[in-house]
Amino acid sequence: MGNRVAEHRARMKARGYKEVRYWVPDVTDPAFVRRISEQAPALNEADRSEGTADFLDEVQAETLGEQ
C-alpha cells in the first residue's frame, strides 16, 4: 500500500501540487467539546454586539455585487 501512496504523491507533485499537513483539534474529545460549549455563548454575544455578522454580510454583498 505504501507504494500506491508514494505513486499518488508523485503524480500530484508532477501536477504542481504540494503536500501540506495540518493538525486540527479533535472535535470528539470531551475536553474540546466542553471548551467550545463554554466559549460559544461569549463568541456569539461578541459577534452580535460588535456587528461582525452585519459587516461580513456587507462584504459578501459587495463582493458578489448584491448591493
CHARMM-style PDB file with segment names, atoms N, HN, CA, C and O in Angstrom:
ATOM      1  N   MET     1       0.822  -1.191   0.000  1.00  0.00      PROA
ATOM      2  CA  MET     1       0.000   0.000   0.000  1.00  0.00      PROA
ATOM      3  C   MET     1       0.866   1.255   0.000  1.00  0.00      PROA
ATOM      4  O   MET     1       0.495   2.247  -0.626  1.00  0.00      PROA
ATOM      5  N   GLY     2       2.000   1.240   0.677  1.00  0.00      PROA
ATOM      6  HN  GLY     2       2.302   0.433   1.186  1.00  0.00      PROA
ATOM      7  CA  GLY     2       2.872   2.394   0.717  1.00  0.00      PROA
ATOM      8  C   GLY     2       3.295   2.840  -0.670  1.00  0.00      PROA
ATOM      9  O   GLY     2       3.483   4.030  -0.921  1.00  0.00      PROA
ATOM     10  N   ASN     3       3.443   1.878  -1.568  1.00  0.00      PROA
ATOM     11  HN  ASN     3       3.290   0.911  -1.364  1.00  0.00      PROA
ATOM     12  CA  ASN     3       3.828   2.200  -2.930  1.00  0.00      PROA
ATOM     13  C   ASN     3       2.736   2.995  -3.640  1.00  0.00      PROA
ATOM     14  O   ASN     3       3.025   3.938  -4.376  1.00  0.00      PROA
ATOM     15  N   ARG     4       1.481   2.611  -3.415  1.00  0.00      PROA
ATOM     16  HN  ARG     4       1.246   1.845  -2.816  1.00  0.00      PROA
ATOM     17  CA  ARG     4       0.363   3.360  -4.019  1.00  0.00      PROA
ATOM     18  C   ARG     4       0.347   4.797  -3.538  1.00  0.00      PROA
ATOM     19  O   ARG     4       0.120   5.723  -4.317  1.00  0.00      PROA
ATOM     20  N   VAL     5       0.591   4.974  -2.250  1.00  0.00      PROA
ATOM     21  HN  VAL     5       0.775   4.222  -1.617  1.00  0.00      PROA
ATOM     22  CA  VAL     5       0.614   6.326  -1.685  1.00  0.00      PROA
ATOM     23  C   VAL     5       1.753   7.128  -2.302  1.00  0.00      PROA
ATOM     24  O   VAL     5       1.568   8.284  -2.682  1.00  0.00      PROA
ATOM     25  N   ALA     6       2.918   6.524  -2.401  1.00  0.00      PROA
ATOM     26  HN  ALA     6       3.069   5.584  -2.092  1.00  0.00      PROA
ATOM     27  CA  ALA     6       4.075   7.199  -2.996  1.00  0.00      PROA
ATOM     28  C   ALA     6       3.801   7.561  -4.453  1.00  0.00      PROA
ATOM     29  O   ALA     6       4.162   8.647  -4.907  1.00  0.00      PROA
ATOM     30  N   GLU     7       3.162   6.647  -5.183  1.00  0.00      PROA
ATOM     31  HN  GLU     7       2.869   5.765  -4.814  1.00  0.00      PROA
ATOM     32  CA  GLU     7       2.832   6.925  -6.579  1.00  0.00      PROA
ATOM     33  C   GLU     7       1.825   8.069  -6.691  1.00  0.00      PROA
ATOM     34  O   GLU     7       1.953   8.933  -7.559  1.00  0.00      PROA
ATOM     35  N   HSD     8       0.838   8.071  -5.822  1.00  0.00      PROA
ATOM     36  HN  HSD     8       0.733   7.369  -5.117  1.00  0.00      PROA
ATOM     37  CA  HSD     8      -0.157   9.151  -5.824  1.00  0.00      PROA
ATOM     38  C   HSD     8       0.517  10.490  -5.538  1.00  0.00      PROA
ATOM     39  O   HSD     8       0.255  11.486  -6.213  1.00  0.00      PROA
ATOM     40  N   ARG     9       1.382  10.504  -4.535  1.00  0.00      PROA
ATOM     41  HN  ARG     9       1.595   9.696  -3.986  1.00  0.00      PROA
ATOM     42  CA  ARG     9       2.089  11.745  -4.190  1.00  0.00      PROA
ATOM     43  C   ARG     9       2.947  12.225  -5.355  1.00  0.00      PROA
ATOM     44  O   ARG     9       3.013  13.423  -5.630  1.00  0.00      PROA
ATOM     45  N   ALA    10       3.604  11.289  -6.040  1.00  0.00      PROA
ATOM     46  HN  ALA    10       3.550  10.316  -5.817  1.00  0.00      PROA
ATOM     47  CA  ALA    10       4.434  11.654  -7.192  1.00  0.00      PROA
ATOM     48  C   ALA    10       3.581  12.246  -8.308  1.00  0.00      PROA
ATOM     49  O   ALA    10       3.974  13.230  -8.934  1.00  0.00      PROA
ATOM     50  N   ARG    11       2.420  11.653  -8.559  1.00  0.00      PROA
ATOM     51  HN  ARG    11       2.101  10.854  -8.050  1.00  0.00      PROA
ATOM     52  CA  ARG    11       1.522  12.188  -9.599  1.00  0.00      PROA
ATOM     53  C   ARG    11       1.047  13.599  -9.229  1.00  0.00      PROA
ATOM     54  O   ARG    11       1.016  14.495 -10.073  1.00  0.00      PROA
ATOM     55  N   MET    12       0.680  13.782  -7.964  1.00  0.00      PROA
ATOM     56  HN  MET    12       0.705  13.055  -7.278  1.00  0.00      PROA
ATOM     57  CA  MET    12       0.205  15.098  -7.540  1.00  0.00      PROA
ATOM     58  C   MET    12       1.325  16.137  -7.641  1.00  0.00      PROA
ATOM     59  O   MET    12       1.091  17.271  -8.058  1.00  0.00      PROA
ATOM     60  N   LYS    13       2.527  15.747  -7.261  1.00  0.00      PROA
ATOM     61  HN  LYS    13       2.717  14.825  -6.921  1.00  0.00      PROA
ATOM     62  CA  LYS    13       3.655  16.661  -7.360  1.00  0.00      PROA
ATOM     63  C   LYS    13       3.921  17.017  -8.819  1.00  0.00      PROA
ATOM     64  O   LYS    13       4.224  18.167  -9.135  1.00  0.00      PROA
ATOM     65  N   ALA    14       3.809  16.038  -9.699  1.00  0.00      PROA
ATOM     66  HN  ALA    14       3.563  15.104  -9.442  1.00  0.00      PROA
ATOM     67  CA  ALA    14       4.010  16.287 -11.132  1.00  0.00      PROA
ATOM     68  C   ALA    14       2.965  17.243 -11.686  1.00  0.00      PROA
ATOM     69  O   ALA    14       3.218  17.952 -12.661  1.00  0.00      PROA
ATOM     70  N   ARG    15       1.791  17.263 -11.065  1.00  0.00      PROA
ATOM     71  HN  ARG    15       1.585  16.687 -10.274  1.00  0.00      PROA
ATOM     72  CA  ARG    15       0.725  18.182 -11.481  1.00  0.00      PROA
ATOM     73  C   ARG    15       0.904  19.578 -10.881  1.00  0.00      PROA
ATOM     74  O   ARG    15       0.127  20.490 -11.165  1.00  0.00      PROA
ATOM     75  N   GLY    16       1.932  19.731 -10.054  1.00  0.00      PROA
ATOM     76  HN  GLY    16       2.562  18.990  -9.823  1.00  0.00      PROA
ATOM     77  CA  GLY    16       2.190  21.044  -9.468  1.00  0.00      PROA
ATOM     78  C   GLY    16       1.619  21.240  -8.085  1.00  0.00      PROA
ATOM     79  O   GLY    16       1.573  22.367  -7.593  1.00  0.00      PROA
ATOM     80  N   TYR    17       1.184  20.172  -7.446  1.00  0.00      PROA
ATOM     81  HN  TYR    17       1.222  19.256  -7.846  1.00  0.00      PROA
ATOM     82  CA  TYR    17       0.649  20.274  -6.090  1.00  0.00      PROA
ATOM     83  C   TYR    17       1.747  20.048  -5.063  1.00  0.00      PROA
ATOM     84  O   TYR    17       2.740  19.369  -5.324  1.00  0.00      PROA
ATOM     85  N   LYS    18       1.544  20.632  -3.894  1.00  0.00      PROA
ATOM     86  HN  LYS    18       0.737  21.183  -3.682  1.00  0.00      PROA
ATOM     87  CA  LYS    18       2.473  20.462  -2.781  1.00  0.00      PROA
ATOM     88  C   LYS    18       1.694  19.893  -1.607  1.00  0.00      PROA
ATOM     89  O   LYS    18       0.619  20.388  -1.268  1.00  0.00      PROA
ATOM     90  N   GLU    19       2.234  18.862  -0.995  1.00  0.00      PROA
ATOM     91  HN  GLU    19       3.108  18.460  -1.271  1.00  0.00      PROA
ATOM     92  CA  GLU    19       1.558  18.252   0.151  1.00  0.00      PROA
ATOM     93  C   GLU    19       1.728  19.156   1.375  1.00  0.00      PROA
ATOM     94  O   GLU    19       2.830  19.606   1.688  1.00  0.00      PROA
ATOM     95  N   VAL    20       0.622  19.405   2.047  1.00  0.00      PROA
ATOM     96  HN  VAL    20      -0.273  19.039   1.793  1.00  0.00      PROA
ATOM     97  CA  VAL    20       0.625  20.201   3.270  1.00  0.00      PROA
ATOM     98  C   VAL    20      -0.200  19.446   4.293  1.00  0.00      PROA
ATOM     99  O   VAL    20      -1.292  18.967   3.988  1.00  0.00      PROA
ATOM    100  N   ARG    21       0.316  19.340   5.495  1.00  0.00      PROA
ATOM    101  HN  ARG    21       1.204  19.729   5.743  1.00  0.00      PROA
ATOM    102  CA  ARG    21      -0.405  18.640   6.563  1.00  0.00      PROA
ATOM    103  C   ARG    21      -0.779  19.625   7.649  1.00  0.00      PROA
ATOM    104  O   ARG    21      -0.002  20.515   7.994  1.00  0.00      PROA
ATOM    105  N   TYR    22      -1.967  19.459   8.182  1.00  0.00      PROA
ATOM    106  HN  TYR    22      -2.598  18.736   7.902  1.00  0.00      PROA
ATOM    107  CA  TYR    22      -2.465  20.320   9.246  1.00  0.00      PROA
ATOM    108  C   TYR    22      -2.847  19.479  10.452  1.00  0.00      PROA
ATOM    109  O   TYR    22      -3.367  18.372  10.315  1.00  0.00      PROA
ATOM    110  N   TRP    23      -2.589  20.010  11.614  1.00  0.00      PROA
ATOM    111  HN  TRP    23      -2.167  20.910  11.726  1.00  0.00      PROA
ATOM    112  CA  TRP    23      -3.075  19.414  12.842  1.00  0.00      PROA
ATOM    113  C   TRP    23      -4.268  20.237  13.283  1.00  0.00      PROA
ATOM    114  O   TRP    23      -4.173  21.457  13.417  1.00  0.00      PROA
ATOM    115  N   VAL    24      -5.376  19.581  13.506  1.00  0.00      PROA
ATOM    116  HN  VAL    24      -5.453  18.590  13.396  1.00  0.00      PROA
ATOM    117  CA  VAL    24      -6.601  20.276  13.909  1.00  0.00      PROA
ATOM    118  C   VAL    24      -7.125  19.660  15.205  1.00  0.00      PROA
ATOM    119  O   VAL    24      -6.808  18.514  15.524  1.00  0.00      PROA
ATOM    120  N   PRO    25      -7.917  20.414  15.943  1.00  0.00      PROA
ATOM    121  CA  PRO    25      -8.458  19.864  17.190  1.00  0.00      PROA
ATOM    122  C   PRO    25      -9.332  18.645  16.926  1.00  0.00      PROA
ATOM    123  O   PRO    25     -10.007  18.554  15.901  1.00  0.00      PROA
ATOM    124  N   ASP    26      -9.306  17.721  17.862  1.00  0.00      PROA
ATOM    125  HN  ASP    26      -8.758  17.795  18.695  1.00  0.00      PROA
ATOM    126  CA  ASP    26     -10.168  16.545  17.804  1.00  0.00      PROA
ATOM    127  C   ASP    26     -11.535  16.970  18.338  1.00  0.00      PROA
ATOM    128  O   ASP    26     -11.717  17.106  19.548  1.00  0.00      PROA
ATOM    129  N   VAL    27     -12.480  17.175  17.450  1.00  0.00      PROA
ATOM    130  HN  VAL    27     -12.333  17.064  16.467  1.00  0.00      PROA
ATOM    131  CA  VAL    27     -13.792  17.688  17.857  1.00  0.00      PROA
ATOM    132  C   VAL    27     -14.612  16.664  18.625  1.00  0.00      PROA
ATOM    133  O   VAL    27     -15.689  16.989  19.126  1.00  0.00      PROA
ATOM    134  N   THR    28     -14.125  15.434  18.729  1.00  0.00      PROA
ATOM    135  HN  THR    28     -13.250  15.170  18.322  1.00  0.00      PROA
ATOM    136  CA  THR    28     -14.829  14.423  19.520  1.00  0.00      PROA
ATOM    137  C   THR    28     -14.272  14.313  20.935  1.00  0.00      PROA
ATOM    138  O   THR    28     -14.835  13.605  21.770  1.00  0.00      PROA
ATOM    139  N   ASP    29     -13.172  15.007  21.208  1.00  0.00      PROA
ATOM    140  HN  ASP    29     -12.714  15.582  20.530  1.00  0.00      PROA
ATOM    141  CA  ASP    29     -12.566  14.990  22.538  1.00  0.00      PROA
ATOM    142  C   ASP    29     -13.485  15.729  23.521  1.00  0.00      PROA
ATOM    143  O   ASP    29     -13.831  16.885  23.277  1.00  0.00      PROA
ATOM    144  N   PRO    30     -13.882  15.094  24.613  1.00  0.00      PROA
ATOM    145  CA  PRO    30     -14.776  15.744  25.575  1.00  0.00      PROA
ATOM    146  C   PRO    30     -14.241  17.075  26.105  1.00  0.00      PROA
ATOM    147  O   PRO    30     -15.029  17.983  26.372  1.00  0.00      PROA
ATOM    148  N   ALA    31     -12.939  17.212  26.262  1.00  0.00      PROA
ATOM    149  HN  ALA    31     -12.299  16.475  26.045  1.00  0.00      PROA
ATOM    150  CA  ALA    31     -12.373  18.481  26.728  1.00  0.00      PROA
ATOM    151  C   ALA    31     -12.591  19.580  25.691  1.00  0.00      PROA
ATOM    152  O   ALA    31     -12.889  20.720  26.047  1.00  0.00      PROA
ATOM    153  N   PHE    32     -12.442  19.239  24.411  1.00  0.00      PROA
ATOM    154  HN  PHE    32     -12.200  18.313  24.122  1.00  0.00      PROA
ATOM    155  CA  PHE    32     -12.679  20.212  23.344  1.00  0.00      PROA
ATOM    156  C   PHE    32     -14.143  20.619  23.318  1.00  0.00      PROA
ATOM    157  O   PHE    32     -14.464  21.804  23.232  1.00  0.00      PROA
ATOM    158  N   VAL    33     -15.025  19.640  23.391  1.00  0.00      PROA
ATOM    159  HN  VAL    33     -14.764  18.677  23.461  1.00  0.00      PROA
ATOM    160  CA  VAL    33     -16.465  19.916  23.376  1.00  0.00      PROA
ATOM    161  C   VAL    33     -16.840  20.824  24.547  1.00  0.00      PROA
ATOM    162  O   VAL    33     -17.621  21.761  24.383  1.00  0.00      PROA
ATOM    163  N   ARG    34     -16.291  20.547  25.714  1.00  0.00      PROA
ATOM    164  HN  ARG    34     -15.657  19.786  25.847  1.00  0.00      PROA
ATOM    165  CA  ARG    34     -16.572  21.360  26.901  1.00  0.00      PROA
ATOM    166  C   ARG    34     -16.083  22.798  26.698  1.00  0.00      PROA
ATOM    167  O   ARG    34     -16.803  23.750  27.000  1.00  0.00      PROA
ATOM    168  N   ARG    35     -14.853  22.952  26.184  1.00  0.00      PROA
ATOM    169  HN  ARG    35     -14.268  22.179  25.939  1.00  0.00      PROA
ATOM    170  CA  ARG    35     -14.314  24.296  25.952  1.00  0.00      PROA
ATOM    171  C   ARG    35     -15.162  25.077  24.962  1.00  0.00      PROA
ATOM    172  O   ARG    35     -15.451  26.254  25.178  1.00  0.00      PROA
ATOM    173  N   ILE    36     -15.557  24.430  23.886  1.00  0.00      PROA
ATOM    174  HN  ILE    36     -15.322  23.474  23.710  1.00  0.00      PROA
ATOM    175  CA  ILE    36     -16.381  25.102  22.881  1.00  0.00      PROA
ATOM    176  C   ILE    36     -17.733  25.477  23.472  1.00  0.00      PROA
ATOM    177  O   ILE    36     -18.237  26.575  23.235  1.00  0.00      PROA
ATOM    178  N   SER    37     -18.314  24.574  24.236  1.00  0.00      PROA
ATOM    179  HN  SER    37     -17.904  23.682  24.429  1.00  0.00      PROA
ATOM    180  CA  SER    37     -19.604  24.852  24.862  1.00  0.00      PROA
ATOM    181  C   SER    37     -19.512  26.049  25.804  1.00  0.00      PROA
ATOM    182  O   SER    37     -20.458  26.829  25.918  1.00  0.00      PROA
ATOM    183  N   GLU    38     -18.384  26.190  26.471  1.00  0.00      PROA
ATOM    184  HN  GLU    38     -17.616  25.557  26.379  1.00  0.00      PROA
ATOM    185  CA  GLU    38     -18.196  27.325  27.378  1.00  0.00      PROA
ATOM    186  C   GLU    38     -17.919  28.621  26.621  1.00  0.00      PROA
ATOM    187  O   GLU    38     -18.357  29.688  27.051  1.00  0.00      PROA
ATOM    188  N   GLN    39     -17.209  28.546  25.514  1.00  0.00      PROA
ATOM    189  HN  GLN    39     -16.853  27.679  25.165  1.00  0.00      PROA
ATOM    190  CA  GLN    39     -16.791  29.748  24.800  1.00  0.00      PROA
ATOM    191  C   GLN    39     -17.801  30.235  23.767  1.00  0.00      PROA
ATOM    192  O   GLN    39     -17.829  31.424  23.449  1.00  0.00      PROA
ATOM    193  N   ALA    40     -18.618  29.350  23.245  1.00  0.00      PROA
ATOM    194  HN  ALA    40     -18.596  28.384  23.503  1.00  0.00      PROA
ATOM    195  CA  ALA    40     -19.541  29.719  22.173  1.00  0.00      PROA
ATOM    196  C   ALA    40     -20.482  30.853  22.544  1.00  0.00      PROA
ATOM    197  O   ALA    40     -20.647  31.773  21.743  1.00  0.00      PROA
ATOM    198  N   PRO    41     -21.111  30.839  23.721  1.00  0.00      PROA
ATOM    199  CA  PRO    41     -22.010  31.961  24.044  1.00  0.00      PROA
ATOM    200  C   PRO    41     -21.296  33.318  24.057  1.00  0.00      PROA
ATOM    201  O   PRO    41     -21.854  34.314  23.596  1.00  0.00      PROA
ATOM    202  N   ALA    42     -20.080  33.363  24.578  1.00  0.00      PROA
ATOM    203  HN  ALA    42     -19.627  32.554  24.953  1.00  0.00      PROA
ATOM    204  CA  ALA    42     -19.334  34.620  24.597  1.00  0.00      PROA
ATOM    205  C   ALA    42     -18.981  35.074  23.182  1.00  0.00      PROA
ATOM    206  O   ALA    42     -19.049  36.264  22.875  1.00  0.00      PROA
ATOM    207  N   LEU    43     -18.606  34.136  22.328  1.00  0.00      PROA
ATOM    208  HN  LEU    43     -18.550  33.169  22.577  1.00  0.00      PROA
ATOM    209  CA  LEU    43     -18.298  34.482  20.942  1.00  0.00      PROA
ATOM    210  C   LEU    43     -19.533  34.985  20.207  1.00  0.00      PROA
ATOM    211  O   LEU    43     -19.469  35.960  19.458  1.00  0.00      PROA
ATOM    212  N   ASN    44     -20.649  34.315  20.426  1.00  0.00      PROA
ATOM    213  HN  ASN    44     -20.702  33.523  21.034  1.00  0.00      PROA
ATOM    214  CA  ASN    44     -21.895  34.749  19.785  1.00  0.00      PROA
ATOM    215  C   ASN    44     -22.304  36.140  20.242  1.00  0.00      PROA
ATOM    216  O   ASN    44     -22.741  36.959  19.434  1.00  0.00      PROA
ATOM    217  N   GLU    45     -22.165  36.409  21.526  1.00  0.00      PROA
ATOM    218  HN  GLU    45     -21.810  35.744  22.183  1.00  0.00      PROA
ATOM    219  CA  GLU    45     -22.518  37.724  22.055  1.00  0.00      PROA
ATOM    220  C   GLU    45     -21.584  38.792  21.500  1.00  0.00      PROA
ATOM    221  O   GLU    45     -22.034  39.874  21.125  1.00  0.00      PROA
ATOM    222  N   ALA    46     -20.299  38.499  21.444  1.00  0.00      PROA
ATOM    223  HN  ALA    46     -19.934  37.620  21.749  1.00  0.00      PROA
ATOM    224  CA  ALA    46     -19.349  39.456  20.890  1.00  0.00      PROA
ATOM    225  C   ALA    46     -19.681  39.744  19.428  1.00  0.00      PROA
ATOM    226  O   ALA    46     -19.594  40.887  18.978  1.00  0.00      PROA
ATOM    227  N   ASP    47     -20.059  38.711  18.698  1.00  0.00      PROA
ATOM    228  HN  ASP    47     -20.129  37.783  19.063  1.00  0.00      PROA
ATOM    229  CA  ASP    47     -20.433  38.874  17.299  1.00  0.00      PROA
ATOM    230  C   ASP    47     -21.622  39.810  17.176  1.00  0.00      PROA
ATOM    231  O   ASP    47     -21.631  40.703  16.328  1.00  0.00      PROA
ATOM    232  N   ARG    48     -22.629  39.608  18.022  1.00  0.00      PROA
ATOM    233  HN  ARG    48     -22.622  38.883  18.710  1.00  0.00      PROA
ATOM    234  CA  ARG    48     -23.821  40.458  17.981  1.00  0.00      PROA
ATOM    235  C   ARG    48     -23.497  41.893  18.386  1.00  0.00      PROA
ATOM    236  O   ARG    48     -23.923  42.839  17.725  1.00  0.00      PROA
ATOM    237  N   SER    49     -22.747  42.051  19.469  1.00  0.00      PROA
ATOM    238  HN  SER    49     -22.401  41.282  20.007  1.00  0.00      PROA
ATOM    239  CA  SER    49     -22.501  43.395  19.981  1.00  0.00      PROA
ATOM    240  C   SER    49     -21.542  44.192  19.112  1.00  0.00      PROA
ATOM    241  O   SER    49     -21.618  45.420  19.074  1.00  0.00      PROA
ATOM    242  N   GLU    50     -20.650  43.518  18.422  1.00  0.00      PROA
ATOM    243  HN  GLU    50     -20.588  42.520  18.453  1.00  0.00      PROA
ATOM    244  CA  GLU    50     -19.684  44.227  17.585  1.00  0.00      PROA
ATOM    245  C   GLU    50     -20.139  44.346  16.133  1.00  0.00      PROA
ATOM    246  O   GLU    50     -19.466  44.990  15.329  1.00  0.00      PROA
ATOM    247  N   GLY    51     -21.253  43.744  15.792  1.00  0.00      PROA
ATOM    248  HN  GLY    51     -21.800  43.221  16.445  1.00  0.00      PROA
ATOM    249  CA  GLY    51     -21.776  43.837  14.436  1.00  0.00      PROA
ATOM    250  C   GLY    51     -20.952  43.073  13.410  1.00  0.00      PROA
ATOM    251  O   GLY    51     -20.982  43.402  12.224  1.00  0.00      PROA
ATOM    252  N   THR    52     -20.226  42.067  13.845  1.00  0.00      PROA
ATOM    253  HN  THR    52     -20.202  41.799  14.808  1.00  0.00      PROA
ATOM    254  CA  THR    52     -19.365  41.312  12.931  1.00  0.00      PROA
ATOM    255  C   THR    52     -20.171  40.646  11.827  1.00  0.00      PROA
ATOM    256  O   THR    52     -19.780  40.679  10.660  1.00  0.00      PROA
ATOM    257  N   ALA    53     -21.296  40.042  12.193  1.00  0.00      PROA
ATOM    258  HN  ALA    53     -21.613  40.015  13.141  1.00  0.00      PROA
ATOM    259  CA  ALA    53     -22.104  39.346  11.182  1.00  0.00      PROA
ATOM    260  C   ALA    53     -22.625  40.334  10.144  1.00  0.00      PROA
ATOM    261  O   ALA    53     -22.626  40.037   8.950  1.00  0.00      PROA
ATOM    262  N   ASP    54     -23.071  41.512  10.596  1.00  0.00      PROA
ATOM    263  HN  ASP    54     -23.070  41.753  11.567  1.00  0.00      PROA
ATOM    264  CA  ASP    54     -23.549  42.527   9.652  1.00  0.00      PROA
ATOM    265  C   ASP    54     -22.428  42.969   8.719  1.00  0.00      PROA
ATOM    266  O   ASP    54     -22.631  43.122   7.515  1.00  0.00      PROA
ATOM    267  N   PHE    55     -21.237  43.174   9.292  1.00  0.00      PROA
ATOM    268  HN  PHE    55     -21.072  43.050  10.270  1.00  0.00      PROA
ATOM    269  CA  PHE    55     -20.082  43.573   8.490  1.00  0.00      PROA
ATOM    270  C   PHE    55     -19.775  42.516   7.436  1.00  0.00      PROA
ATOM    271  O   PHE    55     -19.557  42.847   6.271  1.00  0.00      PROA
ATOM    272  N   LEU    56     -19.755  41.245   7.839  1.00  0.00      PROA
ATOM    273  HN  LEU    56     -19.932  40.977   8.786  1.00  0.00      PROA
ATOM    274  CA  LEU    56     -19.460  40.175   6.888  1.00  0.00      PROA
ATOM    275  C   LEU    56     -20.533  40.071   5.811  1.00  0.00      PROA
ATOM    276  O   LEU    56     -20.226  39.787   4.654  1.00  0.00      PROA
ATOM    277  N   ASP    57     -21.787  40.300   6.185  1.00  0.00      PROA
ATOM    278  HN  ASP    57     -22.036  40.531   7.126  1.00  0.00      PROA
ATOM    279  CA  ASP    57     -22.862  40.302   5.193  1.00  0.00      PROA
ATOM    280  C   ASP    57     -22.658  41.421   4.174  1.00  0.00      PROA
ATOM    281  O   ASP    57     -22.883  41.227   2.979  1.00  0.00      PROA
ATOM    282  N   GLU    58     -22.229  42.592   4.650  1.00  0.00      PROA
ATOM    283  HN  GLU    58     -22.046  42.749   5.621  1.00  0.00      PROA
ATOM    284  CA  GLU    58     -21.978  43.719   3.744  1.00  0.00      PROA
ATOM    285  C   GLU    58     -20.829  43.415   2.793  1.00  0.00      PROA
ATOM    286  O   GLU    58     -20.915  43.697   1.598  1.00  0.00      PROA
ATOM    287  N   VAL    59     -19.754  42.839   3.326  1.00  0.00      PROA
ATOM    288  HN  VAL    59     -19.685  42.610   4.297  1.00  0.00      PROA
ATOM    289  CA  VAL    59     -18.609  42.494   2.492  1.00  0.00      PROA
ATOM    290  C   VAL    59     -19.014  41.466   1.447  1.00  0.00      PROA
ATOM    291  O   VAL    59     -18.624  41.570   0.284  1.00  0.00      PROA
ATOM    292  N   GLN    60     -19.792  40.478   1.856  1.00  0.00      PROA
ATOM    293  HN  GLN    60     -20.109  40.393   2.801  1.00  0.00      PROA
ATOM    294  CA  GLN    60     -20.237  39.458   0.908  1.00  0.00      PROA
ATOM    295  C   GLN    60     -21.087  40.083  -0.185  1.00  0.00      PROA
ATOM    296  O   GLN    60     -20.914  39.770  -1.363  1.00  0.00      PROA
ATOM    297  N   ALA    61     -21.996  40.957   0.194  1.00  0.00      PROA
ATOM    298  HN  ALA    61     -22.136  41.211   1.152  1.00  0.00      PROA
ATOM    299  CA  ALA    61     -22.862  41.596  -0.793  1.00  0.00      PROA
ATOM    300  C   ALA    61     -22.043  42.413  -1.770  1.00  0.00      PROA
ATOM    301  O   ALA    61     -22.295  42.377  -2.974  1.00  0.00      PROA
ATOM    302  N   GLU    62     -21.059  43.155  -1.261  1.00  0.00      PROA
ATOM    303  HN  GLU    62     -20.855  43.185  -0.283  1.00  0.00      PROA
ATOM    304  CA  GLU    62     -20.201  43.952  -2.157  1.00  0.00      PROA
ATOM    305  C   GLU    62     -19.389  43.063  -3.085  1.00  0.00      PROA
ATOM    306  O   GLU    62     -19.239  43.353  -4.272  1.00  0.00      PROA
ATOM    307  N   THR    63     -18.871  41.986  -2.533  1.00  0.00      PROA
ATOM    308  HN  THR    63     -18.992  41.751  -1.568  1.00  0.00      PROA
ATOM    309  CA  THR    63     -18.042  41.076  -3.312  1.00  0.00      PROA
ATOM    310  C   THR    63     -18.836  40.403  -4.424  1.00  0.00      PROA
ATOM    311  O   THR    63     -18.347  40.219  -5.539  1.00  0.00      PROA
ATOM    312  N   LEU    64     -20.057  40.045  -4.098  1.00  0.00      PROA
ATOM    313  HN  LEU    64     -20.454  40.194  -3.192  1.00  0.00      PROA
ATOM    314  CA  LEU    64     -20.892  39.338  -5.077  1.00  0.00      PROA
ATOM    315  C   LEU    64     -21.734  40.292  -5.920  1.00  0.00      PROA
ATOM    316  O   LEU    64     -22.520  39.853  -6.760  1.00  0.00      PROA
ATOM    317  N   GLY    65     -21.571  41.595  -5.698  1.00  0.00      PROA
ATOM    318  HN  GLY    65     -20.932  41.952  -5.016  1.00  0.00      PROA
ATOM    319  CA  GLY    65     -22.305  42.584  -6.479  1.00  0.00      PROA
ATOM    320  C   GLY    65     -23.775  42.635  -6.162  1.00  0.00      PROA
ATOM    321  O   GLY    65     -24.596  42.905  -7.038  1.00  0.00      PROA
ATOM    322  N   GLU    66     -24.123  42.370  -4.889  1.00  0.00      PROA
ATOM    323  HN  GLU    66     -23.456  42.151  -4.177  1.00  0.00      PROA
ATOM    324  CA  GLU    66     -25.528  42.361  -4.489  1.00  0.00      PROA
ATOM    325  C   GLU    66     -25.920  43.626  -3.750  1.00  0.00      PROA
ATOM    326  O   GLU    66     -26.807  43.590  -2.896  1.00  0.00      PROA
ATOM    327  N   GLN    67     -25.290  44.722  -4.053  1.00  0.00      PROA
ATOM    328  HN  GLN    67     -24.570  44.751  -4.746  1.00  0.00      PROA
ATOM    329  CA  GLN    67     -25.517  45.962  -3.309  1.00  0.00      PROA
ATOM    330  C   GLN    67     -26.899  46.474  -3.474  1.00  0.00      PROA
ATOM    331  OT1 GLN    67     -27.245  47.512  -2.909  1.00  0.00      PROA
TER     332      GLN     67
END
